Amino acid sequence: MAATAQQATASTHAPDDPASAGPPAPNRQDQSDVQTLARDLQALKANYAQEVRRLRELDMQVQALQTRLTGKAGDTAIPAAPLSAESTTAVAAADSGHAGNQADASKAEQAAQSRSLQDALQQEHALFNRKLTIENGISYAWYDRKQLTLNGFLALDAIFLGNIALQDVKSNTFTYTAAARYGVSPRLTLNLEVPYLGRKTSYFQGGAGGAAAQIAEESTTGKGIGDITLSANYKLFSETDSRPDTVLTLGVVAPTGREPYGIKWVAPGGNTGNKADGRFSVPVEQPTGNGLWQTNLGVSAVKTMDPAIVFANLGVIHSFARSFPDIGTDPQTKSPGRVKLGDAYYFGAGVAFAFNDRTSLSLSFSDKVNGKASLQTRGASWTKIIGSDANAGTFNLGVTYALSQHTTLVTMLGIGLTPDAPNFMLTFKVPYIF
C-alpha cells in the first residue's frame, strides 16, 4: 500500500513539474499531413520544371516558325518568360530536358540566320516564302573607254600616212528602280521592275581639227523611263541532300525607254564636225532603252553548304527585230529600216556567308556575252555592225544588313573585268517585306 500511495502521489504532482515531464507523444494524423504536403510540393516542383521546359520549347518553335514564314530576324520573336532561381535550379536538375532545349535553340538560331542569307539570295535567286516585297534601288555606273582612230593608209607596210585621233568616252549613269515581287503560290512568283535613268556622256577627241596636240570635249545627256521588265519564277525542284534548289525564270522586256536608233549626231553650235575649231559630232541626246522587245529564259540553282550557300545561274536573252522610221545618224536624211540585236548569253556563280542573323556577305562572278547586231535599210539585205559584239565580265561584292523586321539594306559593288563592262557599278537596294 505504501508503494501504491507513492505512485499515486507522483502521478498527482507530475503535471505540476515541467522539468520532470517528457515530450508529448507524436500525433499520427500530423505525420500523415506532413508527408502528404511534402509529396505535393515535390510534384509541384516537377510539374513546374516541366512547364518551364515546355515554355522554352514553344518559344523556340515560335521563333523558327516566324522566321520561316516571314523571314524576319530572331530579335523580334516572342520572348520567353523570365525564370526564377528556383525554376532555373529545377530545370537544371532535368538533364535530358535541358539537352533538348539546347538542340531547339540551335535550330532556332540557324533558322534566324537564314534571314541574312535569304536577303543576299534574293538578288541572285528567287524566294517563295515572302508574299509581297516592294524594293527601291538606286545605282551608279561609271564607264570609260579609249579608242585609237586611224584615218589614212600604210606606205611600204611601215609608214602611216593620214590622221591619228584618240577618242575617249566617259559615261555616268544613275538608275532608280522600283520593283515588286508577289508570291502567287509556294512555287510561283511574279516580278515587275520599272527603271528611271539619268545619263551624261562626255566625248573626248585628240587631234581634232587636224592638230595632233588639240583635245576637244563635248557632252550630252538623257533621262527618262527605261525598259520595263515583267518576269515569273517557277520552282522546279526543292533542295535535298543530293540536288540543289532549282528555279526557272521567264521574263519579257518591253521597249518603253528611248531607243538609240534615229538619234542624230551633230556638232554643237551648228558645225558639221571636225572643223578647224576642233568641234566634232556627238549625239543630241542619250538613249534610255534598247528599243526592242526581248525575252529572257534562265535557270538558277542554290545549294546549302553549311555555313554558306553556293549559287549559280545561266540563261539567254533573245531580241526580236523591229522596224523604225529612222535608224541613221545623219541629221539631213532619214533612213528607215529594221534593227536586230544579237542574242545575249549570261552566266554566273558565287557564294554567300552569314555573319549573324542580320548580316551576310556574298561574292560572285557574272558574265554576259552579246552577239553582233544587224541593220537592214529599206530594199537592202541585213548587215552586221562591226564592233557591236561585247563581253562584259564583272566581279560582284555584296553585303546585306537587316534594318528591322521588314526592311533590309542591300549594298552591291560590281567591278568590271573586261573593257565592255562598266568600270564599276555601285548599287543600294531597300526591299520591304510585307
Buried (B, 14 or more C-beta within 10 A) or exposed (E): EEEEEEEEEEEEEEEEEEEEEEEEEEEEEEEEEEEEEEEEEEEEBEEBBBBBBEBBBEBBEBBBEBBEEBBBBBEBBEEBEEBEEEBEEBBEEBEEBBEBBEEBBEBBBBBBBBBBBBBBBBBBBBBBBBBEBBBEBBBBBBBEEEEEEEEEEEEEEEEEEEBEBBBBBBBBBBBBBEBEBBBEEEEBBEBEBBBBBBBBBBBBBBBBBEEEEBBBBBBBEBBBBBBBBBBBBBBEEEBEEEEBBBBBBBBEBEBBBBBBBBBBBBBBEEBEBBBEEBBBBBBBBBBBBBBBBBBBEBEBBBBBEEEBBBBBBBBEBBBEEBEBEBBBBEEEEEBEBBBBBBEBBBBBBBBBBBBBBBBBBBBBBBBBBBBBBBBBBEEEEEEBEEEBBBEBBBBBBBBBBBEEBBEBBBEBBBBBBEBBBBBBBEBEBBBBBE
